[in-house]
Amino acid sequence: GPVVAPRPGARVLDACCAPGGKTAHLLELFDVDLHAIDSDAARLARVEDTLTRLGLSATLAQGDATERDWWDGTPFDAILLDAPCSGSGVIRRHPDIKRLRRPSDIAQLALLQRALLDNLWPLLKPGGTLLYATCSVLPEENRDQIRDFLARTPDASEQMPDGIAWGQVSGAGRQLLPKVDSHDGFFYARLVKAGR
Ligand SMILES: C[S@@+](CC[C@H](N)C(=O)[O-])C[C@H]1O[C@@H](n2cnc3c(N)ncnc32)[C@H](O)[C@@H]1O
């Protein structure tokens, strides 16, 4: 919440929203016009259930965030990209990840994350904020992904508000490693678009 911190009424996109934990959290923290998409219809139905149960509302749509056919053409003040990833930061809660993932998955996931970043960035207003996040501890999905994005995107820069202290600096983002009796592995980078 404090890392995105959208102003009241802001038009916000939650680009990979299901099952909706962060969608609900954003709506509980901020009075925003939230648009939430996910490519998986069954998982999106869980977002709808969660919002209904909590008495919250957002505009939900099934959509592929590497495409734009779901977009109405109006740019966003803020985008949350909680990207599909290896889940390497949450293995203790989902030990099957260790058995199911193949080394080749990481390069494929990195390509998908790259496509998501490149497709969503133009949908952001000048001065807008994109928060990239994964529950991974692998540099290919995190530090290196954001380093490469910044290198090919001249109007993007990393900007973290003062007082945000979670995780250790990892390139242009922050990496949290799993801790006993505490949080999972997680990465986030706050990217701001030039030109306002
Ligand atoms: C890490 S999960 C999101 C978790 C969610 N933000 C939350 O806090 O509950 C990643 C999501 O991305 C979705 N996804 C994968 N590829 C996608 C794509 N191309 N476009 C949109 N959503 C996608 C998956 O279906 C999955 O629900």
The ligand as a Gaussian input file, in Angstrom:
#p B3LYP/6-31G(d) Opt

LIG

0 1
 C        1.415000     -14.151000      -8.328000
 S       -0.171000     -14.503000      -8.939000
 C       -1.044000     -13.039000      -8.468000
 C       -1.445000     -12.990000      -7.006000
 C       -2.385000     -11.839000      -6.688000
 N       -1.818000     -10.548000      -7.092000
 C       -2.755000     -11.786000      -5.233000
 O       -2.166000     -10.988000      -4.467000
 O       -3.648000     -12.521000      -4.829000
 C        0.022000     -14.293000     -10.660000
 C       -1.264000     -14.316000     -11.446000
 O       -0.940000     -13.970000     -12.796000
 C       -1.881000     -14.594000     -13.634000
 N       -1.344000     -14.533000     -15.002000
 C       -0.406000     -15.324000     -15.575000
 N       -0.154000     -14.923000     -16.833000
 C       -0.953000     -13.841000     -17.063000
 C       -1.172000     -12.993000     -18.171000
 N       -0.492000     -13.150000     -19.318000
 N       -2.069000     -11.990000     -18.064000
 C       -2.764000     -11.805000     -16.899000
 N       -2.617000     -12.594000     -15.820000
 C       -1.704000     -13.590000     -15.894000
 C       -2.053000     -15.977000     -13.031000
 O       -3.287000     -16.543000     -13.432000
 C       -1.996000     -15.657000     -11.533000
 O       -3.286000     -15.520000     -11.011000

